[in-house]
Amino acid sequence: MSGDSAARRRLKIYRDEVKERHTPHWDLDTMSQAEFDYVMRHGLPDKRPPARIRLRNSLGVVAFGLLLCLLPTIYHWVKRLLGF
């Protein structure tokens, strides 16, 4: 028993801060009591970009898709107008 209790005393829990930053969810079990209390009082931070940036990114994707759809048509008419 003395070896078992010595092993328990030496047991330490290490927090991997890099993993926590890259984990997309909040694991409340790994937070200290102060961090947990702060999150419960103020809520979880919103890591999404602002709506203006999300809208700009969405419009960019739509414009690129339209360009890809219209590219064969543009190529056809340019080829026809130039007489190839």
Secondary structure by P-SEA (a helix, b strand, c coil): caaaaaaaaabbbbbaaaaaaaccccccccccaaaaaaaaacccccccccaaaaaaaaaaaaaaaaaaaaaaaaaaaaaaaacc
